């Protein structure tokens, strides 16, 4: 499968593999750092880990996370604490939203760091 960016030529979903660094924030603006490691992408299935800086009980540690990526470059990732909905906006940037504990909605921006 191929991910197509608006106005750009298609790229290989394997380009998502690597380390992504960014921020999460509440609509009020308060937030902190978020790190996403995409370990593999195979047939639209994504496997990785997420690390969140926050006072939450599940923060400050690497948590496994899995999900899917579609041909439009939309990732849907989840684990028992988090749901992430991210859109690839360029080969080096993803933006989207997250839901923590099925309650708290946050905005997310990530940039590829490795």
N, C-alpha and C positions, 0 to 999 in steps of 0.2 A: 504494500500500500504506500501511497505517496501523500505527503502533507503539502498543501498549496497555500502560500501566503498571498494575501491580497496584493496584486500588482507585482508579484515576484514569480520567478520560475519555481517549479516544484522542488522540494528537498526531501531527503531520506529521513524517515522517522528516527533512524539511528542517531541523527544529529541531536536528539533530545537527551541522549545518554550523557551523563556527566553531573557536575555539581552546579546548582543554582542557588544564588544568595539574594535575599531581599527582605521585604518587610510585610508585616500584617498590621492592620490598623482598624479600629472601630470607626464608625461614621463620625464620631466626635474628634477623630484624629489621633487618639491615644493608641499606642501599639508598641511593637518591638521587632526584633529580627526573626527571620524564618529561613531555614536552609532545607533545600530539597535535593536529594541525590537520586537521580534516575539510573538504576543499575542495569536495566534491560528493557528493550521494547521488541516484542516479537508477535507478529500477527495481530497488532492492535492492542496487545496486553502490555501494561506497564508495571514494572516491579521496582520499588525503591524504598527510600526511607526519608523521614522528615524530622527535623529538629526545630523546636519552637522555644524562643525565649519568652517566658511568661510566668506568672505566679501559679498557673494551673497545675494540678497534680500530675499531669502527663507530660509536662514541659521539662526542659533541661536534659533530655535524653533522646537518643535516636529511636524512632518508632518505625516499624515496618509499615509500608503503605503500598497498596496495589490498586489497579484500575485499568482504564482504557484510554486510548487516543483514537479519534476518528480522522477521516481524511481532511476535515476542515482545520485540524490542529487544535481540537478541543479535548483537553484531558479531564477525566472524571476520576478522582483518586479518593480512597477512603481507608480508614481503619476504625477501631472501636471508639475512638474519641473525635475524629476529624473527618470532614468531607471537604475536598478541594475541587473547585471547578475553574480550570485555567485555560486560557486561550493563548496560543503562540501568536504573538504579534510581529515578531521578527526572529531570525535565527538565534538571537541573543536575549530575547525578552519574552516573558509570559506575564499576563495580567489576569486577574479574576477575583473570585470570592471564596470564602471558606465558611464552614459552619462548625463550631466547636460544641461538643456536648449536646448536639441537636438543638441548640438554643442561640448561641452567640454568633452573630454574623459579622464577618470581617472582610476588608478589602485586602488583596494581595498583589504585590508586584515582585517579580523575580528576574534576575539577570544571570546569564550563564557565566560562571566564574572559572570552570575548567571543562 
